[in-house]
Amino acid sequence: MSKLYIIPTPLGNLEDITLRALRILKEVDIILAEDTRTTGILLKKYGITKKMTAHHIFNEHKTVQAIVERIRAGEKTGLVSDAGTPSISDPGYLLVRACVDQGIPVECLPGPVALIPALVNSGFPSDRFCFEGFLPHKKGRQKRLSQLAVEMRTIILYESPHRLVRTLSELSDYLGSERSCSVSRELTKIHEETVRGTLKEVIDGFSRKNPKGEIVITISPDKGQKNNA
């Protein structure tokens, strides 16, 4: 029996790959990639020629068991997402759980994950924090926002650019417009930007432009101010 390797890949700057990750990518028999085209760019840069197959949210339920059987048969398998660490708001959890349940070794390499640089860049307390990933789009969204309104730790969320202003506005309604926040986008890329201010100030700023790229929202801990919900 071989094992499943969870291999973090750069958020944007391809120089952020670790030497160990490159070695494992060269050693595995097959790479499961969220998007083979995106992973292909990384492999080409480092001269790695390896068989790839797509593993994403649209097929992972159907393919997990077949992948597990291939690993059990001795196939050394690496899992990557388009950027960052697989299973952190990306595909991977189902496969990892299936491997663990069936006694297949899983080894996760350390590496990039967007929430950590965004948290550090914010300047908010980083000793204790609450990572929410993406908020529910519909069902359960208001309930989750209500729960965040009484959260005392630094809050970290992922969001897409076209929903950013809506989410910030809802956070303002539930947490209070004067709550401090930090919005990081395009982390490690040429146009990396971190915007800080109150929720009201940041909403005003992003309402005047169309943000692009992957976005991380960081909210300061509640210091006792009243929320407006």
Secondary structure as GFF3:
##gff-version 3
##sequence-region A 1 229
A	DSSP	beta_strand	4	6	.	.	.	ID=ss1
A	DSSP	three_ten_helix	14	16	.	.	.	ID=ss2
A	DSSP	alpha_helix	19	27	.	.	.	ID=ss3
A	DSSP	beta_strand	30	33	.	.	.	ID=ss4
A	DSSP	alpha_helix	36	45	.	.	.	ID=ss5
A	DSSP	beta_strand	52	54	.	.	.	ID=ss6
A	DSSP	alpha_helix	60	72	.	.	.	ID=ss7
A	DSSP	beta_strand	77	80	.	.	.	ID=ss8
A	DSSP	alpha_helix	93	101	.	.	.	ID=ss9
A	DSSP	beta_strand	106	108	.	.	.	ID=ss10
A	DSSP	alpha_helix	115	122	.	.	.	ID=ss11
A	DSSP	beta_strand	129	133	.	.	.	ID=ss12
A	DSSP	alpha_helix	141	148	.	.	.	ID=ss13
A	DSSP	beta_strand	154	159	.	.	.	ID=ss14
A	DSSP	three_ten_helix	161	163	.	.	.	ID=ss15
A	DSSP	alpha_helix	164	175	.	.	.	ID=ss16
A	DSSP	beta_strand	180	185	.	.	.	ID=ss17
A	DSSP	beta_strand	193	198	.	.	.	ID=ss18
A	DSSP	alpha_helix	199	207	.	.	.	ID=ss19
A	DSSP	beta_strand	215	219	.	.	.	ID=ss20
###
